[in-house]
Amino acid sequence: MQKVLSLVRKAVQEYDMIADGDKIAVGVSGGKDSMLTLTALAALRRFYPIKYDVIAVMIDLRFDGTETDTTEIQRYCDSLGVPFYVKRTEIGQIVFDIRKEENPCSLCAKMRRGALHDFAKELGCNKVALGHHADDAAETFLMNLFIEGRVGCYSPVTYLSRKDITVIRPLSWMREWEVSSAVKRLGIPVLKNKCPHDHEGQRKQTKAFLSELEKTRFPEARERILGAMRRDHISGW
């Protein structure tokens, strides 16, 4: 846990993610990334010189109209001393059953983000923490380059003026293998992703492309991309 907190604290301080009195909603999907973000921010608040509050927020997409069983997440949040809130939605049904989207990921993500930001504001939060790690940033950079023909990525800290809320990404200095290792080592509970397109989509293809590139030609491809983004301050990196 010490290494996790060191990397999270590095990101928080370098990008000035947290201010005194912040109330942060951690967007919890039940996956390893968001669960480690929750764990780290809950632990960091105990000794960090700046005082802030943390709550866990889940947007239940209700795939096939079935509510997600959040019992295990509730129990874990109780052990962390973090309030846990769930917003049940119809997003899964709208995207897959009503609109029958051929490429559902973009619409689903947009609706999920909107619901998360609105719910966080409703709960009195001024910041939302997401579980994006360094590998996500490298993949997003390539997706923007290959699909949209532009150089850019999401930022470690993003102020959304329309919602008057700031999005932070405390795992920005962690690689995905470090996240997976920490979650397993710390025994953090993780929910299975129920999305019917979990193994499809452009991000999965980009991840596979980068993995193959690292196996066959350039072992440090992700590190090189991240290094270039940071040296040239791409999108605030």
N, C-alpha and C positions, 0 to 999 in steps of 0.2 A: 504493500500500500504506500510505502514511503516514496517509491519511484513514481507512482501514479500522481501522488500529491505534488511532487516536485515538478513534474511536467505540466500539470494543470495550473499550478501556481505561476509557472513561467509564462504560460499563455495569458493568464488573467492579468498579470502585471505588465507584460510587454504591450498588450493591446488595450490596457486600461478597461477591463471588462466590468469590474464591479466598483460601485461607489457606496459610500456610507449611507445606510438606510434603505438600500435596494430590497425589493421583494421580488424574488426570482422564481418563475414557474419553470420547472424542468419538464420539457415535453417528453413524456415516457410512453414509448410504444410497447415496451416489454422486451425489446431486443437488447443485445449486449452493449451497444454504444450508448443508448439513452440510460440504461441501468447503471453503467459505470459513471456517467456524467452525474447522475443523481447521488451515487455513493460518494464520489469525490467532493462535490459541492457541500454535501451534508457534513463530511469530515473536515473539510477546510475551514468551515465557519467557526469551528471550535477554537482555532488558534490564530486565524487571520486577523491582522490589525484593524481591518475595516469590518464593521458589523453589518450583516445582511441576513435576511430571512429566505428560507427555501421551502417551496411546496412542490409536490409532484402532480402533474396533470396528464391525464390520458384522454385522447379523443378516440372513442370506440367507433370504428367504421361499421361494425355489425354486418360483416360479410354473410350473405345468405339469410340476413335477418336475425342472426344468432348473436346474442350478447357475449362478449369476451368474459371469461371467468377471471376475475381480478383478485381472487382470494389470496394467492401467493404474493402478489405485488403489495396488497394492503398489509399483509403480515410483515413484509420486509420494510415497508415504509414506517410501520409502527416501531420496528426495532431501531430505525435510524432517528426516530423522533421527528418525522417529516409528515405533515398532513397530505393526504392523498385524495384527489378529486377526479371523478370520471364523468365525461360528457358523452352520453349515448347519442349517436347520429344515424342518419340514413344514407351516409355517403357511399358505403359499399353497394347498397341496392341501387342508388341513383346511377352510379358509374357502370355497374355490370349488368343489372337486371332491367333498368328502365331505359337508359341511353345506349346500352350495349356497345360501349366504346371499343373500337378495334385496337387503339393504342391508349389504354386507360390511365397509364402512369402519370401523365402530365396533369390531367383534370383532377385525378384523385389527390395528387400532392397539393395542387392549388386549393382545393376545397378543404383538405386537412389542415393546411397552414392557416387559412382564414378562420376555421373553427377554433384552432388552438390560440391564435392571437386574440380573438374575441373573448374566449373563455378566460384567458389569463387576465385580460383587462377587467372582466366581470368580477374576478376574484381579488382585484386590487393590486395586481402585479404591474411593475414598470419594465420588467425584463423577462425574456424567454430564453432559456438555455437549451440548445440542441446538441445532439451527440455526434456531429460531424467530426471526423478525425482527419489526419494528414492525407491518408490514402484517398479519402473522399474528395479532398481538394484537388489532388493530382488528376483524378478521374474527371472531375467537373471541368477542369482546365482543358483537357483533351476533348471532351464532349462539345464544349463551346467552340473549340477550334475546328473540329471535323464536321459538326452538324450545323452550327450557326455561322461559321467562317469569321469568328471574332476571337480576340485575345482577351481573356478575362475569367473570373471565377466569382463565387460568393465571397464575402469579406468575413474575417474573424468576428467583427462587430458591425452590425448594420442597424441604423436607426430608421424605423418605418414611420414616416411623418403622417401618413394617412391613419395609422392606428395609434400613433403616439406611444410606441413601444420599441424597445431595443432588443435585437436578437444577438445573443453571444454564443460562441462555440468553444467551450473550455478544453476540449480534447484536440485542439488545433495542432499541438506539438506531439501528439501520439500517433504512432503507426498502428495499422489495424491488427497486426500480430501482437503488439503490446497490449491492445485492448482485450483481445481474445484470451491471452495468457493471464491477464489480471483478473478477468471475470471468472475464469476457471479456478485460479489459485485462491481467490477470496470467497468462492462459493456463492456468488451473486445469482439469484434466480433469474431465469430468462424464459420468456414465453415464445412458443413456436409461432412463426409468422403465418397467419391464415390467409394472406392474400393469394388469390388464384394465379396471379402473375409474378409471384415472388422470384421465380427462376428465369424470368424473361425480362425484356426491356433493354433500353440502350445502355443503362448503367452497368447491367450485368455483362453485356457484350464488351463494354469498354474495360471493365475489370479483367475479363478473360483475355482481352487483347494485351493489356499491360503485363499480365502474369506470363503469357507466352513470350512476350518480348524480353522479359527478365530471365526467362529460362534459356532462351536460344541465342540472344544477341547482346543485350545490355542489362547486366545484373542489377544495376543501380538506377534503372529508368525512373522510378517514382522519386527517388532522392534527387535526381538531376532536375526533374520538373519542379519539385518543391523548392530546390535551391535557386533555380532561375526566377521563380515567382517572388521569392523573398528578396533576392538581390535587386530585382527591378521594381519591387513594391507593387506588383500586380494586384489590383483590387484591394489594396490596403494590407497586403501580406508583407 
